[in-house]
Structures are given as structure tokens and as C-alpha cells.
């Protein structure tokens, strides 16, 4: 029974991203198709099967063109700088941006190592990611050299907590950040292969 449950979970985790992607794509195309049928067709007077799909592809290509355009990129940077200067909005915007960058791994240095730390009690371990060395006031007021460790939640690694751990209490692992994230998202079902040295 355990073997069947393990196979089921592995299959589910493998197929779920594909199903969700296809569902969202289908929803986008049918919504656009419905909009075209009600608004665009009466204006242009032309209709053919798969019009929503054609318009979807065209819209995605057009968006890609505008984003890769230098002038539009500069405009986007200007809007971004404006958001970063607005008193209340800047905190929200920069926070969301950092989280998205961290979890899409655009900035490979955001999580630079997978580690084990004793948490939430002795002899119980949590998988975490090094996000940097502790600095500033906190480090000044503590004698031990502290390291910032992000402990994500399972199965949603976009939430979690930051803990500051003495460097000598951290167990550094050989697995990659991507492998660590897969293990967390799968609740431990997907475990990276390891050859002991």
C-alpha cells in the first residue's frame, strides 16, 4: 500500500503542473474567444473557428515585442522607479519583487546553499536555504557569527520564516537549491539522489 501511495504522489506531482498550465491556457483562450465573439466580431464582421487561439498567440507575441522594445523597457523601468519611491507602495512592491525573484531563481545568489538546522527543537531538523550572512545591529549584539536561513513551508515554499543561526550549528548539504525546493514542494516524496563520499 505504501508503494502505491508513493507512486500515486509522484505521478500527481509530475502531472499537476502540466494540468494547471493547460487549464489556465484553456481558460485564457476561451475567455478571449468569448470576448472576441461578443465585441470584436460585430466590429470587423469576420468569424472563424479557433479565432480565440489565433488572437491569444498574437496577444502573447505582441506583449513579447513590446517588452523587448527598448523604449517600452525604459518606460517599465521608469514606472518601477516610481513605485520604489512612493512611501507605502514601495515597501509592498519591493517585498513582492524580492520574493518573486527568489522563487523564480532569477537571482541565483538569493538562495546560495541548502542546509539543515535543528528547528523547532533539538534533534528535529528543518531544511532551509542560506540567504546571506547576518550583518548590522543584530550581528553587533550577538557574539556568535550568525547566518540568515530561510525555512520554507511545505508544500508552498513562498511562505516561511527567517531564522538566524550560528554558523557552527548549520549542517551544509551537497544538494542544489532546485533539488531542495523540489523536496520541500513534494513534502519529502521527491528526494535527490546522493552518493556518499
N, C-alpha and C positions, 0 to 999 in steps of 0.2 A: 504493500500500500504506500509506503514511504517513497519507493522508486517511482510509482505512478504519479504521486503528488509532486515530486521533484521534476519529472518530465513535463507535467502539466504547467508548472510555474515557469520553467524555462521556455516552453512553447509560447505561453501567454506573454512573457516579457519580450520575446523575439517578435511576435506578431502585433502587439499593441501599438507601437509607434507607427507601423505601416497602416493599420486600420484607422487610427486617429488622423493621420495625414490625409489618407484617401477620403475620409468622411468630411474633413474641413475643406478639401479641394472640391468635393461634390457639392457641399453646401454653398461655397463661394460661386461656383459655376451656375447652379440652379437659381440662386438669388439674383445673380447678374442677368441670367436668361429671363427671369420673371420681370425684372426692371426693364430690360430691352423690349420685351413683348408689350408692356404697358405704356412705355414712354417713347422709346426710340423708333420702333416700327411705325407707329402712326405718323411720325415726323418724316422719316425717309421713305416710307411706303414699300420697303423691301423686307422680306422674311424668308429664312431658310433654316432647315434643321441644323442644330449644332451652333447656332448663332452665339449663344452664351459662351461656348468654349472658345470660339474664334475671338470674341471680344475680351475674354479673360486673358488669353495669350497676348493679345495686343496691349491690354492694360498693363500686364506684367513687364512686357518689353519696353513700353513707353516709360514706366516708372524707372526701370533699369537705365534707360537712356538719360532721363533727367537727373538721376542720382550721379551718373558718371560724368555728366556735363560739368565743366569747371565752374561756370557762373552759378549753377544751382548748388554745387558743393560749397562754394563761398557763402551763398545765401544761408544754407543749412548751418554752416559754422557761425555765421552772424547770429542766427536765431538761438543757437546753442549757447553762445557767449551771453546773450541777453538773459536767457533762463538762469545762467550761472550767477548773474548779478542781482536778480530780483530777490529781495530779502527772505521771504518764506519759501517761495518756489524753488530757490537754488538748493536748499537742503534736500528737498524731496527729489528733485531732478538728478542731482549728483549721486545721491544714495542709490536710486534705481539704476542709474547708468553703471555704477561700480558693480552692483550685483549682477546685472546682465553681462557685463564684460567678464566677470569672474566665472560665471557658469557657462558662457559660450566659449570660454578659454581663448578669447581673442588675445588677451594679455597673458602669455604663458607664465609670467612671473607672479601672477596673483596667488596661485597655489603652486608652491615650488617643491613640496615634498609631502609624501603620505607618512603619517606617524601613528603610533599607538600611545595613548596616555591613560593612566589609571583614573578613570572617571565613571560614574559619580562617586565611587568609593574604592578603597584599597582592594586589590585583587580582581577588580572588574575593569575591563579595558574598553575604550571607545576609539574608533577610527577617526582621525582628524587630518587637517591639512595645515601646513605651516604657511602663514600669510606674511610673516616678517619677524624681525627682532623687535622686542619691546623697547621703546625709547621715551624720552621726555620725563615728565614728573613721576610717572609710575615707576620707571626703572630707577630713578634717582632715590626713591623712598624705599626700595627693596634691595637687600644685599645680594640675593641670587640673580644670575643672568637669566632674564625671562624671555620666553619665545611666545609669539602670538599664534595660537592654534584655534582654527575654526572647526567646531564639531557640528556637522550637518545632521539633520533628522532624516529618518527613513520613512517612506520612500521618496520624500520631497526634499532634495538637498538644497533648495533655495532658501530654506529656513534652518535655523540652528542657533548656536551660541559661540561667542568668543571667550576662550579661557586663556589665561596667562600662566604658562607652565615653566618651572625651572628647567633649563636645558639638560641637566644631568638626569632628569626624571622622564625624558622622552625616549621612546624606542623608535628609531628611524627604520622605515621599511623600504624594500627594493622596488615595490610595485609602482607603476606610473600613476599620475594624477587621474588619467582617464580610467584606468583599472580600478582605482579607489572609488571613483564616482559610480562606476558600474556596480561594484559590490554594495554600495550604500543604497542605490536605487532599487536593486534587486532584493534588498533585505537579507543579504548574505547568501543568496542562492547562487549567484554568479561569483565564483572565487577564482582569481587569476592563478595560472599555473606557476609553480615555484620549484626550482631545483636547488636543493640545499647545497651549500658550498662545502 
